[in-house]
Amino acid sequence: MDTTIPEPRTPDLVIRVGGARWPSPAEIRAELPEDVRAEFEREFAAALAHAHDTGQLALLADLLAGWQRHLILRRTGDYERVLERAARLHAGEELETVPAAETRRT
């Protein structure tokens, strides 16, 4: 009988939930405006169904990570600013840039 303990695997993906940086699905639901919440609910339900049907969690992990970032931007007040800048870039407008070294937090 083999009594060795197998080496732990490095996970292919991680679903992070908890704390300010990784809001849970319940926190996302509670903080999103109603129209955006409906979009989250549809996407989240589809990802859960996919995970249930296939046993694969990658779609759910990716979806949750995206909505977590979305909510964090809303919490910081940066969401509308980011959308506005993206629209301006998409329209071909040149925007001021800041060197990456100046954006790093210490």
Summary of the structure (lengths in Angstrom):
residues: 106
radius of gyration: 19.0
end to end distance: 53.4
largest distance: 68.8
contacts: 196
relative contact order: 0.11
helix: 59%
strand: 2%
